[in-house]
Amino acid sequence: MSNMKGKTLVITGATKGIGKAVAEKFAQNGVNVAFTYNSNKEAADTIAADLENKYGIKARAYALDILNLDEFKPLFKAIDEDFDRVDFFVSNAMIYGRPVIGGYGKFMKLRPAKGLTNIYTATVGAFVRGSQEAAIRMEKVGGGSIITLSSTGNLIYIENYAGHGTNKAAVEAMSRYAAVELGDMGIRVNAVSGGPIDTDALKAFTNYDEVKAETIKRSAVNRMGSPDDLAGAIYFLCTDEASWITGQTLVVDGGTTFR
Ligand SMILES: NC(=O)c1ccc[n+]([C@@H]2O[C@H](COP(=O)([O-])OP(=O)(O)OC[C@H]3O[C@@H](n4cnc5c(N)ncnc54)[C@H](OP(=O)(O)O)[C@@H]3O)[C@@H](O)[C@H]2O)c1
């Protein structure tokens, strides 16, 4: 079994949903956690305190807006002050609400210069800048593992999801390029592509009830996905058990995509 104790995870957007479950999974296994929040500072501070109290690890929350890519450099500098190493980076945060107007919607309503560009920045741009900063630190400790979140909405049609789906396809491709070029540094790069997972992001879908019912119907195991389902896959890909897995996308969808 891998020894994960004393290593450090950096993850964006861990105030709720999938990011929060990932932070907890790593903390349970003795990994220190540096995570970001955007609007929910209070929730972030509570999570950091809970992780420290429950698991005896170090956890710190930092502000980050993934639409402002210049924030990644000072973010990692702040993490350097608090943590002595970076072993894992998970690019998880995703924008919602006003910034996705013109990006979340039907094809004929897409506005490339607005919401669509924002989704590109938040998905591909944030993965690139976060991974670059993380890789500099990982190289110093002999390697590491980088994961980007993706979604099966880049494989199958999901209503209103064109903007997100195409950018998830792009970030998967970018992660394969990164895998090839960072391999010499001992860094593995993979994507975890989730089917619909019950989080606030999914609840923001205008047709949430329909998506939920359809997911359960399609799933080979007759249920919706939970944040813990993705956390387990992400954790596995960061362990030594996955040491020859790089440049891959692991689809975690309860069997919903094929059906
Ligand atoms: N839910 C699904 O069905 C599903 C399926 C497959 C893949 N995914 C992917 O999994 C990831 C997490 O999704 P989720 O459902 O857990 O989302 P979520 O519950 O909506 O959480 C989003 C996170 O992103 C942060 N965030 C929002 N706007 C931000 C900004 N401008 N800058 C920095 N951080 C920002 C939020 O922080 P604050 O709370 O502090 O604002 C929050 O921590 C996303 O990449 C998503 O595409 C989701």
The ligand as an SDF file (V2000), in Angstrom:
LIG
                    3D

 48 52  0  0  0  0  0  0  0  0999 V2000
  -21.6230   17.6450  -10.4300 N   0  0  0  0  0  0  0  0  0  0  0  0
  -21.4820   16.9000  -11.5090 C   0  0  0  0  0  0  0  0  0  0  0  0
  -22.4280   16.2840  -12.0010 O   0  0  0  0  0  0  0  0  0  0  0  0
  -20.1320   16.7430  -12.1330 C   0  0  0  0  0  0  0  0  0  0  0  0
  -19.9180   15.6580  -12.9910 C   0  0  0  0  0  0  0  0  0  0  0  0
  -18.6730   15.4940  -13.5900 C   0  0  0  0  0  0  0  0  0  0  0  0
  -17.6760   16.4190  -13.3540 C   0  0  0  0  0  0  0  0  0  0  0  0
  -17.9110   17.4820  -12.5370 N   0  0  0  0  0  0  0  0  0  0  0  0
  -16.8240   18.4330  -12.3390 C   0  0  0  0  0  0  0  0  0  0  0  0
  -16.3600   18.3530  -10.9990 O   0  0  0  0  0  0  0  0  0  0  0  0
  -15.8840   19.6110  -10.5720 C   0  0  0  0  0  0  0  0  0  0  0  0
  -16.5780   20.0410   -9.2870 C   0  0  0  0  0  0  0  0  0  0  0  0
  -17.9660   20.0900   -9.5140 O   0  0  0  0  0  0  0  0  0  0  0  0
  -19.0340   20.1990   -8.3220 P   0  0  0  0  0  0  0  0  0  0  0  0
  -20.2930   19.6580   -8.8520 O   0  0  0  0  0  0  0  0  0  0  0  0
  -18.4660   19.6340   -7.0640 O   0  0  0  0  0  0  0  0  0  0  0  0
  -19.1770   21.8090   -8.1980 O   0  0  0  0  0  0  0  0  0  0  0  0
  -19.7790   22.7250   -7.0220 P   0  0  0  0  0  0  0  0  0  0  0  0
  -20.4280   21.8970   -5.9690 O   0  0  0  0  0  0  0  0  0  0  0  0
  -20.5970   23.7760   -7.7050 O   0  0  0  0  0  0  0  0  0  0  0  0
  -18.4600   23.4160   -6.4110 O   0  0  0  0  0  0  0  0  0  0  0  0
  -17.7620   24.3190   -7.1870 C   0  0  0  0  0  0  0  0  0  0  0  0
  -16.5080   24.7770   -6.4680 C   0  0  0  0  0  0  0  0  0  0  0  0
  -15.8330   25.7010   -7.3240 O   0  0  0  0  0  0  0  0  0  0  0  0
  -15.5980   26.9170   -6.6150 C   0  0  0  0  0  0  0  0  0  0  0  0
  -15.7130   28.0630   -7.5180 N   0  0  0  0  0  0  0  0  0  0  0  0
  -16.8240   28.5770   -8.0930 C   0  0  0  0  0  0  0  0  0  0  0  0
  -16.5190   29.6570   -8.8420 N   0  0  0  0  0  0  0  0  0  0  0  0
  -15.1830   29.8380   -8.7230 C   0  0  0  0  0  0  0  0  0  0  0  0
  -14.2640   30.7830   -9.2410 C   0  0  0  0  0  0  0  0  0  0  0  0
  -14.6550   31.7900  -10.0490 N   0  0  0  0  0  0  0  0  0  0  0  0
  -12.9600   30.6590   -8.9030 N   0  0  0  0  0  0  0  0  0  0  0  0
  -12.5360   29.6560   -8.0990 C   0  0  0  0  0  0  0  0  0  0  0  0
  -13.3480   28.7330   -7.5740 N   0  0  0  0  0  0  0  0  0  0  0  0
  -14.6670   28.8260   -7.8830 C   0  0  0  0  0  0  0  0  0  0  0  0
  -16.6390   26.9800   -5.5180 C   0  0  0  0  0  0  0  0  0  0  0  0
  -16.1290   27.7870   -4.4510 O   0  0  0  0  0  0  0  0  0  0  0  0
  -17.0950   28.7210   -3.5210 P   0  0  0  0  0  0  0  0  0  0  0  0
  -18.1330   27.8040   -2.9520 O   0  0  0  0  0  0  0  0  0  0  0  0
  -16.1600   29.2850   -2.4960 O   0  0  0  0  0  0  0  0  0  0  0  0
  -17.6580   29.7940   -4.4120 O   0  0  0  0  0  0  0  0  0  0  0  0
  -16.7840   25.4880   -5.1620 C   0  0  0  0  0  0  0  0  0  0  0  0
  -15.8080   25.1410   -4.2060 O   0  0  0  0  0  0  0  0  0  0  0  0
  -16.1130   20.5700  -11.7470 C   0  0  0  0  0  0  0  0  0  0  0  0
  -14.9380   20.6620  -12.5030 O   0  0  0  0  0  0  0  0  0  0  0  0
  -17.2170   19.8800  -12.5240 C   0  0  0  0  0  0  0  0  0  0  0  0
  -17.2490   20.2480  -13.8830 O   0  0  0  0  0  0  0  0  0  0  0  0
  -19.1130   17.6500  -11.9150 C   0  0  0  0  0  0  0  0  0  0  0  0
  1  2  1  0
  2  3  2  0
  2  4  1  0
  4  5  1  0
  4 48  2  0
  5  6  2  0
  6  7  1  0
  7  8  2  0
  8  9  1  0
  8 48  1  0
  9 10  1  0
  9 46  1  0
 10 11  1  0
 11 12  1  0
 11 44  1  0
 12 13  1  0
 13 14  1  0
 14 15  2  0
 14 16  1  0
 14 17  1  0
 17 18  1  0
 18 19  2  0
 18 20  1  0
 18 21  1  0
 21 22  1  0
 22 23  1  0
 23 24  1  0
 23 42  1  0
 24 25  1  0
 25 26  1  0
 25 36  1  0
 26 27  1  0
 26 35  1  0
 27 28  2  0
 28 29  1  0
 29 30  1  0
 29 35  2  0
 30 31  1  0
 30 32  2  0
 32 33  1  0
 33 34  2  0
 34 35  1  0
 36 37  1  0
 36 42  1  0
 37 38  1  0
 38 39  2  0
 38 40  1  0
 38 41  1  0
 42 43  1  0
 44 45  1  0
 44 46  1  0
 46 47  1  0
M  CHG  2   8   1  16  -1
M  END
$$$$
